[in-house]
């Protein structure tokens, strides 16, 4: 069962309350998304650490309900 963009955004914002989240459905199938996440909590962290924080927010749904998620993460400028 696929996840919808709103559910992905909600889960990320619950874990990173200050985050600015933009989700795009890449294939129109509810299974392949791109997410841009900007959060002050990413400051001083490597790109890998930032992505791990987002994956953690998704509570193990990556690879199951959420097949593919292309991530762009950054701290606010």
C-alpha positions in Angstrom: 0.0 0.0 0.0 1.4 3.4 -1.0 1.8 6.5 1.1 0.4 9.8 0.1 2.4 13.0 0.0 0.5 14.5 2.9 1.3 11.6 5.2 5.0 11.8 4.3 5.0 15.6 5.1 3.2 15.1 8.4 5.6 12.5 9.6 8.6 14.6 8.7 7.1 17.7 10.4 6.3 15.7 13.5 10.0 14.8 13.9 11.3 18.1 12.7 8.7 20.7 13.7 10.5 23.7 12.2 11.0 21.9 8.8 9.9 23.4 5.5 8.9 20.4 3.5 8.1 20.2 -0.2 6.9 16.8 -1.6 6.6 15.9 -5.3 5.1 12.7 -6.7 7.7 11.8 -9.4 5.8 9.2 -11.3 2.1 9.9 -10.4 1.9 6.5 -8.8 2.0 7.4 -5.2 5.1 5.3 -4.8 8.0 7.5 -6.1 8.5 10.9 -4.4 11.1 13.7 -4.1 11.3 15.7 -0.9 13.0 18.9 -0.1 13.4 19.4 3.6 14.9 22.5 5.2 15.4 22.5 8.9 17.6 24.3 11.4 18.2 20.9 13.1 20.3 20.0 10.1 22.9 22.7 10.9 26.4 21.3 11.4 25.3 17.8 10.3 26.6 16.0 7.2 24.3 15.2 4.3 24.2 11.6 5.4 23.2 12.5 9.0 20.5 14.8 7.6 19.0 12.1 5.4 19.2 9.6 8.3 17.1 12.1 10.4 14.4 12.2 7.7 14.4 8.4 7.3 14.1 8.1 11.0 11.0 10.4 10.9 9.5 8.0 8.4 9.5 5.2 11.1 10.7 2.3 8.9 8.2 2.9 6.0 11.1 3.4 3.5 11.3 0.3 1.3 7.8 -0.9 2.4 4.9 1.5 2.0 7.3 4.1 0.6 9.2 2.6 -2.3 11.4 5.5 -3.3 12.2 9.0 -1.9 14.8 11.3 -3.5 15.9 13.6 -0.8 17.3 17.1 -0.8 18.1 18.4 2.7 19.6 21.6 4.0 19.7 24.0 6.9 18.1 27.5 6.3 20.4 30.0 4.8 
